[in-house]
């Protein structure tokens, strides 16, 4: 799961260091004595780079490069084996996993079935942020005070283990693609791992983290011990840290970056003209929303439903996406992006997400007449470190002010890490920007974490028995098609109640230099770095 957020390094020093190791995956033999490094933009990770704690987009970008699990999702949204040789479903709730033979970590230590089982147990025992992903496994819901291994995980031999679930789960194998299910080496499983382990972790994936200069860059190099299908064809990737804006794109055009996947609205408008066929634009796996805490005065119960629907229908998403956001976003049609199978919503359900000032005023007036006149303010909170937020938050506040006659204004918060702490712990008044980017193409991965009563990222504390029951029914479905029907029903209830107000689906754009090739984008909209080649 990913709560979404969205800098340059002293290249002389970095390149000098890179040239000394003599690894090469360049498309030019002339550079065989140097490492061929892909230079790209990145974001400063906000948490430790560990499988169980990586949640933000900045962390997951790196985690998916240094960690591999049993499976991965390819660019066509298909599940492929990674470190698993086979995952066999023995019965609806039981899976037998066979690993590829002779696997090792980047430090040369052996990777066995125990490396997976102990790592997963550690994520749960330490109550890591991603531990909820393991909740379907037998034993997860045992006595929380007793730190015991998950009963549903059993090692049969060094390359085989079984996973038993409490109930059938139609997308369980897809879920295994999340970094939370990565193995860990013995050194990470010690009671007190090395002090700097979270910034210098041992890798199970295509790359190894070589250096991390805070607020400057992350340098990752090819992991020669990785034996899965995602082996890097380049020698490494250097992610330079930027705040969003035009700078990454300017550096791409200047030749200082090899590729960019962060475009300002201005850059988004112009980049096709500049780059031609050296660019990709496609719908992302993200949704941007306005959230309102369930206990915010005047936004509880039926009054809250009326007022949230009024706010939603007072916003002209089309206009904001086209003007303030330069066509880099599409108006949201629900809580789940259209690229996800089963994200269908009806025209009737989508009405609440379309501009209708007359209806918005009627709903607001109905709430005033029934529950008392609203005299509070509706500030629109956003994190300052993403320039797009300032643009749309200002426009949204202006439209709420004009169309509903309420006091509304944009409020810039701290950087994303602090902003998230504030909206989860301090509790904003008014509405605040939230976002979600799923890690695998399942409707469940959007709805359950955010809107189930016990959802791990249910920051608004929304609770609806019907939604909970529909999500549980979908979990028990014997196949994905059956599950989708219940997910669609749950999605419909959410569009009625609007615990959050869907605003936009960001479009994902990637551009690259002429000497770079084989660029593709995975489901989660991160570039498939390991497949990128470059003339060095």
N, C-alpha and C positions, 0 to 999 in steps of 0.2 A: 504494500500500500504506500501511497505517497501523498502526503500533503504537499502541494506544489509551491515552489518559489521559483524564482528563476534566478583577473581579474587579469601585467605583462611581467615577465620574469627577465632577469639580466641574462639575455640570450647568449652573450659572449661566454659567460661562465658555464652555462648549461651545455652549449654546443661543444665547448672544450672538453667537458667531462664525457659527453656522449661519444666523442671521437676516439676515446682511449680503449674502449672495450672490444672493438673490432668485430661486432656482430653485423650481419647484413641480410636484409630481405628486400633490397631495392630492385626495381625493375631494370636498373642499369648496372652492368658489371663494373663500370668505372668507379663505382663507389663501394666496392666490395670490402675495403678496409675501414669503412665507417658504418656506424649505425644509421639506419634509415628511419627517422622518427617523424611521426605525423604530428604537426602542431595544430591544436584546436582550442576552441574556447571552453571554459568550464565554469563551475560555481564552487565557492568555498563550502566544503562539507561542514554541516552543522553538528554532526554527532560523530562518535567514534566509528571507524570503518570496520565494523564487526557485523557478521551476518544477522545476529539477533537484534541489533539496534538500528540498522540502516533503514530509514523511512523516507527522508526527504529526497526530492529529485536530485539534489547535489550529491548526496551520499550514494544513491542507487546507481547513478551514472558510473561511479568508480567501482562500487561493489560488484556490479555485473561484469566488470573487466577482470577483477582479481579473484572472484569466486565462481566456481562452477558447482552445480548440484547434479542430481540424477538426470534431469531433463532441461531443455530450454525451448522457448517459443521462437520459431524462425520468422522471417520477414513475410511469409504467407499465412501467419497465425497458426501454423501446425506445430504440434508437440513433437520434438525430436529427442532421442536419447543423447545424453551428454556423457556423464561418468557411469551411467547405467548401461549395462549390456542388454538387460531385459528387465521389464517390470510386468509381471504376470498377475492378473487378477484371479485369485483362487476361488473366491466367493465374493458376494457383494461388499463385504466389509474387510476382506483380507487380501493383501498384496505380498507377493514374494519378489524381492529385488536382488538381481544378480549384477555385480559390478564388473566393469572391464578388468581384465587381469593386469597385475603388476602396476597398479596405480601408485604414484608418489606425490607428495607435496613439493612445493618449490624449494624447500630446504633439504629435499632428498629423503625425508622420513616416509615410512610406508603409509598408504591410505587404505584402510580396511573398512569392513562393515561397522566395526566398533567406532571408527572415526566419525561416521554418520550418526549412529545411535547416541553416542556420548555427547556429540555436538548438539543434537536436538534436545536431549535431556537438559543440557546446560542452559539453552535458551529459555526453557520452561522454568527450571529451578531458580534462575536469576530474574524471572519475570521481565525479561527483555520486552521491548516495545512490540516486537514481531511475534511474541509467543502465542498470540491469538491464532496465528496461522496453523499451529499444531493442535488446536483445540479439538478437532475431530478424532484424535488418536485416543484409544482406550487408556485411561489413567490420568488424563489431563484434568478432569474435574474431581479427582480424589481430594482428600483433605489438603487444603492449601498450606497448612502449617507443617505438614509432614513432607519434607523434601525427598521424594523417592522417585526412582526412574519411572518413565512411562511404561505401564504394563503392556501396552500394545506394541512395543518394539522389542523384538527378540533376534539376537545374533545367532545364526545357524553355523556359520563358518566364516573365515576371513573375507570371503567375497559375497556372502549371502546373508540377508536379514529379511524379516517379515514386518509388515505394518498392519496392525488391526485397528479398524475404526469403530467407534461406538455405533454409528449409523452409516448407511450408504451415503456417499457424497459424489454427485455426478461429475464435478470438476476437480476431484482430488488430485489426479495425476497432473493436470494443468497447474494446480497450486504448487506442486513440487518444483516448479521453475523459479520460484522466489528464492533470493539469496539466503533467506532464513533457514532453508533446508540444505545449506552447504555443509560439508564435513569440516572438522577442525583437527589440527595436528595435536600431538600429545602436549606440546609446550603451551598451547592455548587452553588446554583443559586442566592445567594445574590450578590449585586453589588461588595462587597468586602468580598470574602470568607476568612476564617481564614488563617493567614499568611502562615502556613506550610501545607495547605490543599493538595497541589500537591504532597507532600511527605507522607502524611497520609490521603489518600482519603477514603471516605466512600464507602463500597463495595456493588455491586449488584450481585456478582458472587460467585463461590465456596469457595474463600479464602479472607481473610482480610490481608492487609499489616500490620504486627506487628512492624517491625523495618527495617531501611535502614541505614546501615553504609557504607558511600561512599567509593568506591573502595575496599570494604571488602565483604559485604554480604547483601542480602535481606532475611528477614524471613517472611513467610506468614503462617497464621494459618487458620484452617477450619472456615468457616462462618456458624454459627449455624442457621442463619436466612434465608439462601438461600434455596429456595423451588423448584428449577428446576431439570432437569434430570442429571445434571453434579455434583451433590453433592459429595464432597470428601469422600473417604473411608479411607483416612489417616488423621492424625491430622494437617498436614502442610508440607510445603516445605521450605527448606533453600537453596538459590542459592548463592554459593560462587563465587566471581569474579576472573576470570583468563584472562590473555592475551593468545591468542591461542598458542599452542605448545604441548609438551608432558606431561606437569604437570597434567592436569585433568585426563588423562588416568593413569598416574603413581599413582595418589591418589586413583583412583578406585581400581587398583590392590593392593594397600596398605590397602584398607578397609576404607579410610577416606571419600570417597564419595560412595553413594549408586548407582548412575547412572551417565552416562556421554553421552553427545551428541556432544562433540567437540573432534575430533581426528586429530592429525597431520598426514601427509602422512606416516610417519614411523609407527605410532600407527595403522593407517588404514590397513597397510599391515599385521600386526601381530595380530590384535585383535581377529580375528576369531579363530586362534590357541589358544589364551589365554582364550577366553570366551565361545567358542563352541556355544551352543544354547541359551546362554544368550546375544544375540545380534541381532540387526535388521539392514539390509542394504537395502535401497530402493532409487529410484530417488527422489530428493527433488523438491520443488516448485520454485527453484531459477534458475536464469541465471546470469552468469558473462559476462560482456561485456567490450570492449574498446570504450569509447565515444570520440567524437571530436566535439567541438563547431562549430555550423554552420558558424560562421564568422571567423574561423581560416584561415589565409592566405593560399592559395593554396588548401583549402578544401571546397570551396564554389562552388555552381552550378555544371555544368557538370564536371569540373575539379575535384571537390571534390568527385564525384561519382567514377571517374576513379581511383583516388588515394586511396580511401577507399577500393575499391574492390581489388586493388593491395596489399595493406597492409594485407587484410584478407587472400588472397591466398598465401601470403609469410609465413604464420604461420602454423606450423605443430602441430595442436591441439592433434592429436593422440599421438605423441611422448611425448609432455609435460605432458599430462594427465597420461601417463604410467610411465614416469621416474621421472620428478621433483615432480609430485603430487601423486606418488605412487598408482595410480589407484583409488584415492578418488574422481576424477572428470571424467565426460564423455565429449567428444567433443560436442559442441553445434550443433544442427541441425536447429536452428532457434531462434526466440526471445521468444518462448514459450516452456517450458519443455514438454516432451512427455506424462507425466501423466495427462495433462490437455486435456479434450475432445475438439476436434476441432483444435488441434495444428499441424495438418498434413502439411507437406511440400513435394514438389516433388523432385525427384532426380536432375532435372535440376536446381531448385531453390537452392538446397543445394551445388551445385558445387562451389559457391563463398565462401563456408565455408570449403573447402578442400584444402590441400596443392597442389599447381600447380605453381612451381617457374617460369617455362617458361611463362605461361600466366600472372603471376604477373609482370614480367619484361616488357612484351609487353604493358600492361596497363599503367605502370609507364612511359615507353618511349613515349607512345601515348600522355599522359598528358604533358610531357616535350616538345614534338614537337608542340603541339597545343597551350599551354598556357605559355610556358617558362620553362627553366630548373629549377628544384627544388634544391635550395642550403641551405635550412633551416635544422634544426635538428628536429627529432621526438622523444622527450623524452617520456618514458612510466611512467606516474605518478601512485603511489599507496599509500595507507595508511599503515604506518609502523606496526600498531598494530595487523595485521593478518599475521602470518608467511607464509602462503600459497602464499600471494601476492608477497613477495620477490622472491620466487622460480619461479613462472611463469612469472613475469614481467622481470626478468633477462633473462630468456630463450627467451621470445618474442622479447626483444630488440636485443638479439644476432642474432636471425633469420632474423629480419628486416635488420640488418646491413649486414649479409652475403648474403641474397637472393635478396636484392634490392640495395645494395651498398650505403645506406644512413646512416647518423649519427644518431644512436639511442642508448639509454642507459636508465637504470632504475633510477627513482627518487623517493626516499622514502619521503612521506609527513608526516603530523602530524597524531594524532589519528583520528579516523573516523569522529567525530563531526567537528573538525577543517578542515579536508580534504574535507568534503562535503561543508562546507562554502566556502573554497577556490575555488572549481571547479564550484560552483554556482555563486559566487560573484566576486572573483579575476580573474577568467578565466585562466585556464592553457593553455600553448601552447602544441603542440603535442597531445598525446592521454592520456586518464586517465581511471582508473578502475571505473566502475559503476556496480551495481548489482540490481536485483529486485526479490523480493519474494512476490507473490500475496497472498491475504488473503482468497480467495475463488476460486474454480476451474472454472474460466471463462477466455477465451482468451481475452475478453475485458479488464480485469483487468491488463493485461500485456501491451496491445497496446495503449489504450486510454490515460492513465495518462502520458505515456512517449513520445508518438509520435503524438498525436493530437496537432494541432497548439496551442490550449489553454489548453493542458494537464497540470495538476497540478505539475507533476514532469518532464516536458519537459525541462530539464536542458541544453540541447544542442541548444534549440530554433529552432529545426527542424520544417519545415512547408511544407506540401504538400496537395494541394486541393483535389486530388484524394483520399488520405488516409482519410482526414477529412470526405469526402462525404460517403465513404464506412463504416466508423465507425458510422456515423449518420444513414445510412440505416440499419445497424445491430441493432442499438438501437430501431428502429421502428418495427423490426420483431415481429410477433405475437407469435413465439415460438423459443426455443433455436436452433433447427435444422436449421431454416431459417436464423437465425443470424450468425451461424457458416460459411455459404457460403460467406457472406460479410467479415467476419473476416479473412477467408482464403485468399480472394483477397487482403485485406489490408496488410496482412502478406507478400504476394508475392511482393507487391510494395516495402515494407520495405527491403526485401532481395535483391531487385534490387538496391536500393539507399544506403543501409547501413548507416543510420544516426548514428548508433552505430554498432560495430563489435561483434557479438556474439562469445564468446570463449568457455565457458564450462557450463555444467550443473553439479553442485555439487551433489555428492551422500550423502544421509543422513545416518549416522550410530549412533545407540544408543546401549550402553552396560550397563549391570547392575550386581550387586552382586548376589550371590547365595541365599541370604535371601530376595530378592526382586522379585516380580512377577506381572503379569498382566500389563506388559509394552506394550504400543502401541503408534503409532505416527499419529498425525492428518495430514490433507492435507498440512497445512502450515509447516510441518516437526517439530513442537514442540511436545515433549512428552505430552501425555494426563495425566498430573500429578494427576488429581483428582481420577483416577481409579487405581493408583499404590498402591500395598500393600507391607508390609514388616514385617518380624518377628522381634518383638521388645522385 
